[in-house]
Amino acid sequence: MMKGLLLGILISVFCIQNSQSQARLTIPSDAQQVLFLGNSITYAGKYIAYVETCYRLKNPDSTIEWINLGLPSETVSGLSEEGHANGEFPRPDLHERLSRVFASLDPDVVFFNYGMNDGIYLPFDMGRFQLYQDGINWLYGEIESINAIPVALTPPVFDPNKGIDYSQVLDVYSDWLISKRGSDSWEVIDIHGPMREYLAKERRKHADFFLAKDGVHPGDEGHWLMAREFLESLGWEKSSQSKSFEHLTKSFPQASKLLELITKKQIIQRDAFLRETKHLRPGLAEGLPMDEAERQILELEEEILSLLNSDK
């Protein structure tokens, strides 16, 4: 019965998914802050560093702050499996911290990436799916309530070699998000579908190929696949065909150094804002006090601007 229900959901969203092209997105010219929310994949942040670097290479005069506030283990469904983290703590729930995040920040655009943890690594269940939908709808409304633009990212692929059942769960979650483009005019960037196709294609050539060694957390290649779909949505032509960050930015000699500086800046900023907004997740490095973080960020920004202006 449950397999039949899952198949029905997959079929019902298949036509919707395939009738939609990748979202086209414009960040407002007067935007000051762009915020990213999500779980450990967003916290790792490599895809965000790729995106900011490429955006600034094309828009060297931009003053947008790109702020990563991903939190490892977090869900938007509020679910946590029994014995999570060996029983040390339940999964963080975005509902608990979002008001503090919005009290400390004033984002113009909020990108959010949830789903990987929200089915808590179990086969499809309609009740869990409903909680995920409820959480996403709640989050979308909260973002709109502060007059920011919400943009959903579909969850990354879960490696089917680590569990076909959960891989299919994320297919359903992703397809539902994509369906919101048509049903509710949402901005949705699909990273799940391209990652799934890339993984399948490479695995046909090399059976031991993987994007995430543990099936969940992508390495640099996986983060690049996420970033290039993002960049495509922002109008960077043919980014989705680029094999790597280096391939896409080969005409910018300062790109690698710029990526290094932006990565360092984003980590300092992330940890400081997580400290400032008083997350409850144990085991993370403690961020700097905000005044010290801002001093270091300003120094890095001076180096970044110097690089960006070096070709002018």
C-alpha positions in Angstrom: 0.0 0.0 0.0 2.8 2.5 1.0 4.8 1.7 -2.2 1.7 2.3 -4.2 1.1 5.7 -2.5 4.7 6.6 -3.1 4.5 5.6 -6.8 1.4 7.7 -7.2 3.0 10.8 -5.8 6.0 10.3 -8.0 3.9 10.0 -11.1 1.7 12.9 -10.2 4.6 15.3 -9.9 6.7 13.9 -12.8 4.8 15.9 -15.4 5.0 19.0 -13.3 8.8 18.7 -12.8 9.5 18.1 -16.4 7.3 20.9 -17.6 9.4 23.4 -15.7 12.7 24.8 -16.7 15.3 26.0 -14.2 14.2 29.1 -12.3 15.4 32.5 -13.5 16.2 34.8 -10.6 17.2 38.4 -10.3 18.7 39.6 -7.0 17.4 43.2 -6.5 20.0 45.9 -7.4 19.5 47.5 -4.0 19.8 44.3 -2.0 22.1 44.5 1.0 21.9 41.1 2.6 21.4 37.6 1.1 20.8 34.9 3.7 21.2 31.1 3.4 19.3 28.8 5.8 19.7 25.0 5.8 21.3 22.0 7.4 24.9 20.7 7.5 25.3 20.9 3.7 24.6 24.6 3.8 26.7 25.0 7.0 29.6 23.5 5.0 29.0 26.4 2.7 31.2 25.5 -0.3 28.4 26.1 -2.8 27.7 29.5 -1.2 31.4 30.5 -1.5 31.3 29.4 -5.2 28.2 31.5 -5.8 29.4 34.7 -4.1 32.7 34.5 -5.8 31.2 34.1 -9.3 28.6 36.7 -8.6 31.2 39.3 -7.5 33.4 38.5 -10.5 30.5 39.5 -12.7 29.4 42.4 -10.3 32.6 43.7 -8.8 30.9 46.8 -7.4 28.3 44.9 -5.5 28.1 45.5 -1.8 25.7 42.6 -1.0 26.5 40.6 2.2 26.2 36.8 1.5 25.5 35.3 4.9 25.5 31.6 5.6 23.5 30.5 8.7 23.1 26.8 8.0 23.0 24.6 11.1 24.1 21.0 11.1 21.4 18.4 11.8 18.6 20.9 11.5 15.2 20.2 10.1 12.2 22.4 9.2 9.8 19.5 9.9 10.6 19.5 13.6 11.3 15.7 13.5 14.2 13.9 15.1 14.9 10.2 15.1 15.2 8.3 18.4 18.8 8.2 19.5 20.0 11.0 17.2 23.7 11.8 17.8 24.0 8.7 20.0 21.3 10.2 22.2 23.2 13.3 23.0 20.7 15.8 21.5 17.7 15.9 19.3 17.9 17.5 15.8 17.7 21.3 16.0 14.4 22.7 14.7 14.4 25.9 12.6 11.2 27.0 14.3 13.2 27.4 17.5 15.7 29.9 16.2 14.2 31.7 13.2 12.8 34.7 15.1 16.3 35.4 16.6 17.9 35.2 13.2 15.4 37.7 11.8 15.9 40.0 14.8 19.7 40.1 14.1 19.5 40.3 10.3 17.5 42.2 7.7 17.8 40.0 4.6 16.5 41.1 1.2 16.6 37.5 -0.2 16.5 34.3 1.8 17.6 31.0 0.1 16.6 27.9 2.1 17.6 24.3 1.6 15.9 21.7 3.7 14.8 18.1 3.1 17.8 15.9 3.6 17.2 15.5 7.3 13.5 16.0 7.3 12.5 12.4 6.4 14.9 11.3 9.2 16.4 8.6 6.8 13.4 6.4 6.9 11.2 5.1 4.0 8.4 7.4 2.8 5.7 8.2 5.2 2.8 10.6 4.5 2.8 12.0 8.0 6.5 12.9 7.8 6.0 14.4 4.3 3.1 16.5 5.6 5.3 17.9 8.4 8.0 18.8 5.8 5.4 20.6 3.7 4.0 22.4 6.7 7.5 23.5 7.8 8.4 24.7 4.3 5.1 26.6 3.9 5.6 28.1 7.4 9.2 29.2 6.5 8.1 30.7 3.2 5.4 32.8 5.0 7.9 33.9 7.7 10.3 35.2 5.0 7.5 37.1 3.3 6.5 38.6 6.6 9.8 40.5 6.8 9.4 41.7 3.2 12.2 39.4 2.0 12.2 37.3 -1.2 12.0 33.6 -0.4 13.8 31.2 -2.8 13.7 27.4 -2.2 16.4 25.0 -3.2 15.5 21.4 -3.6 17.5 19.1 -1.4 20.7 17.5 -2.7 20.6 13.9 -3.9 20.8 11.1 -1.3 23.0 8.3 -2.8 20.7 5.4 -3.8 23.6 3.0 -3.1 23.2 4.0 0.5 19.4 3.3 0.5 17.1 3.4 -2.5 14.1 4.0 -0.2 15.4 7.3 1.2 16.7 8.3 -2.2 13.1 8.1 -3.4 11.8 10.1 -0.4 14.0 13.0 -1.5 12.8 12.6 -5.1 9.2 13.2 -3.7 10.2 16.1 -1.5 12.1 17.8 -4.4 9.3 17.3 -6.9 6.8 18.8 -4.5 9.0 21.9 -4.1 9.3 22.2 -7.9 5.5 21.9 -8.2 5.2 25.1 -6.1 6.6 27.0 -9.1 3.3 26.4 -10.9 0.8 26.1 -8.1 2.0 29.1 -6.0 4.5 31.0 -8.2 7.4 30.2 -5.9 11.0 30.8 -6.9 12.6 27.3 -6.8 16.1 26.3 -7.8 16.4 22.6 -8.6 19.7 21.2 -7.5 18.3 17.7 -6.8 17.5 16.6 -10.3 20.8 17.7 -11.9 22.8 16.0 -9.1 20.8 12.8 -9.5 21.3 12.7 -13.2 25.1 13.5 -12.9 25.5 10.8 -10.3 23.7 8.2 -12.4 25.7 9.2 -15.5 29.1 9.0 -13.8 28.2 5.7 -12.1 27.4 4.1 -15.4 31.1 4.8 -16.3 32.6 4.0 -12.9 30.5 1.9 -10.6 32.4 3.1 -7.5 31.8 6.8 -8.3 30.2 8.9 -5.5 29.3 12.5 -4.8 29.0 12.0 -1.1 31.1 9.3 0.6 28.4 8.9 3.3 25.6 9.3 0.9 24.6 12.6 2.4 27.3 15.2 2.6 28.7 16.1 -0.9 32.3 16.9 -1.4 33.7 19.8 -3.5 32.4 18.3 -6.8 28.9 18.0 -5.3 29.0 21.5 -4.0 30.0 22.7 -7.5 27.0 20.9 -9.0 24.8 22.8 -6.5 26.5 26.1 -7.2 26.3 25.9 -11.0 22.6 25.4 -11.1 22.3 28.4 -8.7 24.5 30.4 -11.1 22.5 29.4 -14.1 19.4 30.7 -12.3 21.2 34.0 -11.8 21.9 34.2 -15.6 25.5 33.0 -15.7 25.2 31.5 -19.2 26.3 27.9 -19.6 27.3 27.6 -16.0 25.4 24.3 -15.8 27.8 22.9 -18.4 30.9 23.8 -16.6 33.0 20.9 -15.3 34.4 22.9 -12.3 34.7 26.3 -10.8 38.1 26.7 -12.4 36.6 25.9 -15.8 33.9 28.5 -15.5 36.2 31.2 -14.2 39.2 30.6 -16.4 39.0 34.1 -17.9 39.4 35.6 -14.4 43.0 35.1 -13.2 42.2 36.2 -9.7 39.3 33.7 -9.2 41.1 31.1 -7.1 42.5 33.6 -4.7 39.2 35.4 -4.5 37.4 32.1 -3.6 40.0 31.5 -0.9 39.3 34.9 0.7 35.5 34.7 0.4 35.5 31.2 1.9 37.5 32.5 4.9 35.2 35.5 5.3 32.0 33.4 5.1 33.2 31.0 7.8 34.1 33.9 10.2 30.8 35.5 9.5 28.8 32.3 9.8 30.2 31.4 13.2 29.8 34.9 14.6 26.2 35.1 13.5 25.4 31.6 14.9 26.9 32.7 18.2 25.0 36.0 18.0 21.6 34.3 17.3 22.2 31.7 20.1 21.7 28.4 18.3 21.3 25.4 20.5 23.2 22.8 18.6 26.1 21.3 20.6 29.5 20.5 19.2 30.1 23.5 16.9 33.1 25.8 17.0 32.4 28.9 19.0 32.3 32.0 16.8 34.0 35.3 17.5 32.2 38.1 19.3 30.6 40.2 16.6 32.8 43.2 16.9 36.0 41.2 16.4 34.4 39.2 13.6 33.4 42.5 11.8 37.0 43.7 12.2 38.4 40.6 10.5 35.7 40.6 7.8 36.5 44.2 7.0 40.1 43.4 6.5 39.2 40.5 4.2 36.8 42.7 2.3 39.7 45.1 1.6 41.7 42.3 0.1 38.7 41.1 -1.9 38.0 44.5 -3.3 41.7 45.0 -4.2 41.6 41.7 -6.2 38.3 42.6 -7.9 39.7 46.0 -8.9 43.1 44.7 -10.1 41.8 44.1 -13.7 40.1 47.5 -14.1 
